[in-house]
Amino acid sequence: MAHESSHSIEPSTQRGEFELIAAIRASLGTPPEDVIVGIGDDAAVLSVPPGEQLVVTTDMLVEGRHFDALTVGDAANAQSAAEAIGWKALAVSISDVAAMGGRARWAVVSIALRAEHTGSVADALTVGLRRCAESFGVAIVGGDTTASPGPLIVNVTLAGSLGDGDAVLRSGARVGDAVCVTGALGGSRLGRHLHPQPRQDEALSLVKEGVVHAMIDLSDGLSSDLGHVLDASGVGAMLWADRVPIHPDATRRAAETGRPALEHALHDGEDFELLFTTSPDVAARLATDGLCGTPVAWIGRLTGDADCVIAPDASQESAAVPLERRGYDHFRNG
């Protein structure tokens, strides 16, 4: 994400709860017109246009699980890391709303902090949240702060609007659909996992065209998240290995682990790209033209079978083998 000089962070000492809330409120600035009451009262009051549906999601980031422990003794690195955490905390929820075909609008943020994090680290978290909010047109309208005797925790609840349309669900995929993904996959843990770029414009473009049947964001890994779509829609999939877009980070990660780069692209997770199904004609066009400047790969097709398999390429489907779901699981992965 970009770093602007106007958003520089000044070191600060530890603060009490109400000082911290006042500092966060001042940093976030004036809310937009659709926020009737924002930060500072018992709850926010929002103006929702008639006829619009709301889509609501929540995500929690926990120190030691989603990001490394912050050491305030190294002030510069701690502040830089905290800013990235603030960005990610909001970005992952924007990605969820986008995957439903919605536009992110309003967020409430709850933060549990150790005492040593109530100064410059809290300031940096706020900067990251604000930058992400400004980038995607989100108003931060409230939240909560509390002391934590253990890990730093950031939880975002985000509401978005669906306009005049309906949500795009995982259950809308059809036999014969093309399976597509935006961007490139794998190796996110080399640093991209802290700087996700939600594909909101891309999702809204698909919805506006009326060409998307099912959609999900790739948070846990292609193999796992595609499985959610297949389960919800009651279909199977044939993937073509040579068409899975492999990020350079996956290749770098493969050099470290000795496992194929394709394996990292299929299973690593935290890419926060979109996986969607559409007609083959649309998939062919998007694979050539891209979507809002983002590359699109047509990686397979949906079948009437109950499983997911992967073949070397489209001409060798008879050599397909089962694709194991090996995405990230919070209760099984360390």
C-alpha positions as CSV (number, residue, x, y, z in Angstrom):
1,M,0.0,0.0,0.0
2,A,1.1,3.6,-0.6
3,H,2.8,5.6,2.1
4,E,1.9,9.3,2.1
5,S,3.9,12.0,4.0
6,S,0.6,13.6,5.1
7,H,-0.1,10.4,7.1
8,S,3.1,10.4,9.2
9,I,3.0,8.9,12.7
10,E,4.2,10.8,15.7
11,P,5.5,8.8,18.7
12,S,3.2,8.9,21.7
13,T,3.1,7.7,25.2
14,Q,0.7,5.2,26.7
15,R,-2.8,6.5,27.0
16,G,-6.0,5.7,28.8
17,E,-9.1,4.4,27.1
18,F,-10.9,7.7,26.6
19,E,-7.7,9.5,25.4
20,L,-7.2,6.7,22.9
21,I,-10.8,6.9,21.6
22,A,-10.5,10.7,21.3
23,A,-7.2,10.3,19.3
24,I,-8.8,7.7,17.0
25,R,-11.9,9.8,16.4
26,A,-9.7,12.9,15.6
27,S,-7.6,10.8,13.2
28,L,-10.6,9.5,11.2
29,G,-11.9,13.0,10.4
30,T,-15.3,14.1,9.4
31,P,-17.7,11.2,8.4
32,P,-19.7,11.3,5.1
33,E,-23.3,12.6,4.9
34,D,-24.8,9.1,5.2
35,V,-23.4,8.8,8.7
36,I,-25.9,10.7,10.9
37,V,-24.2,9.8,14.1
38,G,-20.7,8.4,14.1
39,I,-18.0,7.8,16.7
40,G,-18.7,9.2,20.2
41,D,-22.2,8.0,21.1
42,D,-23.7,4.7,22.2
43,A,-24.2,3.6,18.6
44,A,-23.9,4.8,15.1
45,V,-26.9,6.1,13.1
46,L,-26.7,5.5,9.3
47,S,-28.8,6.6,6.4
48,V,-29.6,3.7,4.1
49,P,-31.2,4.6,0.7
50,P,-34.7,3.0,0.1
51,G,-34.7,-0.3,-1.6
52,E,-31.0,-1.1,-0.9
53,Q,-30.1,-4.4,0.8
54,L,-27.3,-4.6,3.3
55,V,-24.6,-7.3,3.4
56,V,-22.7,-7.6,6.7
57,T,-19.5,-9.5,7.6
58,T,-17.0,-9.6,10.4
59,D,-13.4,-10.7,10.6
60,M,-11.0,-11.0,13.6
61,L,-7.2,-10.7,13.5
62,V,-5.2,-12.1,16.4
63,E,-1.6,-11.5,17.2
64,G,0.5,-14.6,16.9
65,R,-2.1,-16.2,14.5
66,H,-2.7,-13.7,11.7
67,F,0.4,-11.6,12.3
68,D,3.7,-11.7,14.2
69,A,4.0,-10.3,17.7
70,L,4.7,-6.6,17.9
71,T,7.8,-5.5,19.7
72,V,7.5,-1.9,20.7
73,G,11.2,-1.7,21.5
74,D,11.8,-1.6,17.8
75,A,9.5,1.5,17.3
76,A,9.9,1.9,13.5
77,N,9.2,-1.7,12.7
78,A,6.4,-2.0,15.2
79,Q,4.7,1.1,13.7
80,S,5.1,-0.2,10.1
81,A,3.7,-3.6,11.1
82,A,0.8,-2.1,13.0
83,E,-0.1,0.1,10.0
84,A,-0.2,-3.0,7.8
85,I,-2.3,-4.8,10.4
86,G,-4.8,-1.9,10.4
87,W,-5.0,-2.1,6.6
88,K,-5.5,-5.8,6.5
89,A,-8.1,-5.8,9.3
90,L,-10.5,-3.8,7.1
91,A,-9.3,-5.0,3.7
92,V,-10.3,-8.7,4.4
93,S,-13.8,-7.7,5.3
94,I,-14.0,-5.5,2.1
95,S,-13.0,-8.6,0.2
96,D,-15.8,-10.5,1.7
97,V,-18.4,-7.9,0.8
98,A,-17.0,-7.7,-2.7
99,A,-17.4,-11.4,-3.1
100,M,-21.1,-11.0,-2.4
101,G,-21.3,-8.4,-5.1
102,G,-21.6,-5.5,-2.6
103,R,-19.9,-2.2,-2.1
104,A,-18.3,-1.6,1.3
105,R,-19.9,1.3,3.2
106,W,-19.6,1.4,7.0
107,A,-17.3,-0.3,9.5
108,V,-17.1,-0.7,13.3
109,V,-13.7,-1.6,14.7
110,S,-13.0,-3.3,18.1
111,I,-9.4,-3.4,19.4
112,A,-7.9,-5.2,22.4
113,L,-4.5,-3.7,23.3
114,R,-1.8,-4.3,25.8
115,A,-0.8,-1.1,27.7
116,E,2.4,-0.7,25.7
117,H,0.3,-0.6,22.4
118,T,-1.9,2.3,23.4
119,G,0.6,4.9,22.0
120,S,2.3,4.8,18.7
121,V,1.2,1.3,17.8
122,A,-2.5,2.3,18.2
123,D,-1.8,5.4,16.1
124,A,-0.3,3.3,13.4
125,L,-3.2,0.8,13.4
126,T,-5.5,3.8,13.0
127,V,-3.5,5.1,10.0
128,G,-3.7,1.7,8.3
129,L,-7.5,1.5,8.9
130,R,-8.0,5.0,7.7
131,R,-5.9,4.5,4.5
132,C,-7.8,1.4,3.6
133,A,-11.2,3.1,4.4
134,E,-10.3,6.1,2.2
135,S,-9.1,3.8,-0.6
136,F,-12.4,1.9,-0.8
137,G,-15.0,4.6,0.3
138,V,-15.7,3.1,3.8
139,A,-16.7,5.2,6.8
140,I,-15.5,3.9,10.2
141,V,-18.5,4.8,12.4
142,G,-17.7,3.2,15.8
143,G,-16.3,0.3,17.7
144,D,-14.8,-0.6,21.0
145,T,-11.5,-0.6,22.8
146,T,-10.4,-2.7,25.7
147,A,-7.3,-3.8,27.5
148,S,-5.8,-7.2,26.7
149,P,-3.5,-9.2,29.0
150,G,-2.5,-11.3,26.0
151,P,-2.5,-10.9,22.3
152,L,-3.4,-7.8,20.4
153,I,-6.8,-8.4,18.7
154,V,-8.5,-6.3,15.9
155,N,-12.1,-7.1,14.9
156,V,-13.9,-5.4,12.1
157,T,-17.6,-5.6,11.4
158,L,-18.4,-4.2,8.0
159,A,-21.7,-3.4,6.3
160,G,-22.0,-2.9,2.5
161,S,-24.8,-2.2,0.1
162,L,-26.1,-4.3,-2.7
163,G,-27.9,-1.5,-4.6
164,D,-30.9,-2.8,-6.6
165,G,-29.5,-6.3,-7.1
166,D,-29.3,-9.4,-5.1
167,A,-26.2,-10.9,-3.4
168,V,-24.0,-13.2,-5.4
169,L,-23.9,-16.5,-3.5
170,R,-21.7,-19.5,-3.5
171,S,-24.7,-21.6,-4.5
172,G,-25.3,-20.1,-7.9
173,A,-22.7,-22.2,-9.9
174,R,-24.0,-24.3,-12.8
175,V,-22.8,-27.3,-14.6
176,G,-20.9,-26.1,-17.7
177,D,-19.8,-22.9,-16.1
178,A,-16.2,-21.7,-16.5
179,V,-14.2,-21.4,-13.3
180,C,-12.2,-18.1,-13.2
181,V,-9.8,-16.3,-10.8
182,T,-8.4,-12.8,-10.7
183,G,-4.7,-12.1,-10.2
184,A,-2.1,-14.7,-9.3
185,L,-2.0,-17.1,-6.4
186,G,0.4,-18.6,-3.8
187,G,3.2,-17.6,-1.5
188,S,1.3,-14.8,0.2
189,R,3.0,-15.5,3.5
190,L,6.2,-13.9,2.1
191,G,4.4,-10.6,2.8
192,R,1.4,-10.1,0.6
193,H,-0.9,-11.5,3.4
194,L,-0.5,-8.2,5.3
195,H,-1.3,-6.1,2.2
196,P,-4.4,-7.6,0.6
197,Q,-6.0,-5.6,-2.3
198,P,-9.7,-6.3,-2.3
199,R,-11.1,-6.8,-5.8
200,Q,-14.2,-4.6,-5.2
201,D,-14.2,-2.8,-8.5
202,E,-13.7,-6.1,-10.3
203,A,-16.6,-7.7,-8.5
204,L,-18.9,-4.8,-9.0
205,S,-18.1,-4.8,-12.7
206,L,-19.1,-8.5,-13.0
207,V,-22.4,-7.8,-11.1
208,K,-23.1,-4.8,-13.3
209,E,-22.7,-6.9,-16.5
210,G,-24.9,-9.6,-14.9
211,V,-22.4,-12.3,-15.9
212,V,-21.4,-13.8,-12.6
213,H,-23.2,-16.9,-11.3
214,A,-21.2,-17.7,-8.1
215,M,-18.3,-16.0,-6.3
216,I,-16.0,-16.3,-3.3
217,D,-12.9,-14.6,-2.2
218,L,-9.7,-16.7,-1.9
219,S,-8.9,-16.4,1.8
220,D,-8.2,-20.0,2.8
221,G,-6.8,-21.3,-0.5
222,L,-8.1,-22.1,-4.0
223,S,-8.6,-25.8,-3.2
224,S,-10.5,-25.1,-0.1
225,D,-12.6,-22.1,-1.2
226,L,-13.5,-23.7,-4.5
227,G,-14.7,-26.6,-2.5
228,H,-17.1,-24.3,-0.7
229,V,-18.7,-23.2,-4.0
230,L,-18.9,-26.8,-5.2
231,D,-20.6,-27.9,-1.9
232,A,-23.1,-25.0,-1.9
233,S,-24.0,-25.5,-5.6
234,G,-24.0,-29.3,-5.7
235,V,-21.5,-29.5,-8.6
236,G,-18.0,-30.8,-9.3
237,A,-15.0,-29.2,-11.1
238,M,-12.4,-30.1,-13.6
239,L,-9.3,-27.8,-13.2
240,W,-6.4,-27.4,-15.7
241,A,-3.1,-27.1,-13.9
242,D,-1.4,-25.2,-16.7
243,R,-3.9,-22.4,-16.4
244,V,-3.7,-21.8,-12.6
245,P,-2.0,-18.4,-12.3
246,I,1.1,-18.8,-10.2
247,H,2.4,-15.7,-8.3
248,P,6.2,-15.1,-8.3
249,D,5.9,-15.5,-4.5
250,A,4.7,-19.0,-5.0
251,T,7.8,-19.8,-7.0
252,R,10.0,-18.2,-4.3
253,R,8.2,-20.2,-1.7
254,A,8.7,-23.4,-3.7
255,A,12.4,-22.8,-3.7
256,E,12.3,-22.7,0.1
257,T,10.0,-25.7,0.7
258,G,10.9,-28.0,-2.1
259,R,7.3,-28.3,-3.1
260,P,5.9,-27.4,-6.5
261,A,4.9,-23.7,-7.0
262,L,1.5,-25.1,-8.2
263,E,1.0,-26.7,-4.9
264,H,1.4,-23.3,-3.2
265,A,-0.9,-21.6,-5.6
266,L,-3.6,-24.2,-4.9
267,H,-3.3,-24.4,-1.2
268,D,-1.5,-21.5,0.5
269,G,-4.4,-19.1,1.0
270,E,-4.6,-15.4,1.9
271,D,-4.5,-14.3,-1.7
272,F,-7.8,-12.4,-1.4
273,E,-8.4,-12.7,-5.1
274,L,-11.9,-13.5,-6.5
275,L,-12.9,-17.0,-7.7
276,F,-16.1,-16.8,-9.8
277,T,-18.1,-18.9,-12.3
278,T,-19.5,-17.6,-15.5
279,S,-20.3,-18.7,-19.0
280,P,-17.4,-20.0,-21.2
281,D,-18.0,-17.1,-23.7
282,V,-17.5,-14.5,-20.9
283,A,-14.6,-16.4,-19.5
284,A,-12.8,-16.4,-22.8
285,R,-13.3,-12.6,-23.1
286,L,-12.1,-11.9,-19.6
287,A,-9.1,-14.1,-20.0
288,T,-8.1,-11.9,-22.9
289,D,-9.2,-8.5,-21.8
290,G,-8.9,-8.8,-18.0
291,L,-11.2,-7.0,-15.5
292,C,-10.7,-3.4,-14.4
293,G,-7.0,-3.8,-15.3
294,T,-6.7,-7.0,-13.3
295,P,-5.7,-10.3,-15.2
296,V,-8.3,-13.0,-15.2
297,A,-7.5,-16.7,-15.7
298,W,-10.0,-19.3,-16.9
299,I,-8.8,-22.3,-14.9
300,G,-11.4,-25.0,-15.4
301,R,-15.1,-26.0,-15.8
302,L,-17.9,-27.2,-13.6
303,T,-19.2,-30.7,-14.0
304,G,-22.1,-32.8,-12.8
305,D,-19.8,-35.0,-10.7
306,A,-19.6,-34.7,-7.0
307,D,-15.8,-34.2,-6.8
308,C,-13.0,-31.9,-7.9
309,V,-10.2,-33.1,-10.0
310,I,-7.2,-31.5,-11.7
311,A,-5.7,-32.4,-15.1
312,P,-2.4,-31.3,-16.6
313,D,-4.3,-29.3,-19.2
314,A,-7.6,-29.2,-21.1
315,S,-6.4,-31.7,-23.6
316,Q,-5.5,-34.3,-20.9
317,E,-8.6,-34.5,-18.8
318,S,-8.4,-38.3,-18.9
319,A,-5.3,-37.9,-16.7
320,A,-7.1,-35.9,-14.0
321,V,-6.5,-36.8,-10.4
322,P,-8.5,-35.8,-7.3
323,L,-7.7,-32.4,-5.9
324,E,-7.3,-32.5,-2.1
325,R,-8.7,-29.6,-0.1
326,R,-5.7,-28.4,1.8
327,G,-6.5,-24.8,2.5
328,Y,-5.9,-23.0,5.8
329,D,-7.9,-24.2,8.8
330,H,-7.6,-22.1,12.0
331,F,-8.1,-25.1,14.3
332,R,-5.8,-27.5,12.4
333,N,-3.0,-25.2,11.1
334,G,-0.5,-23.8,13.5
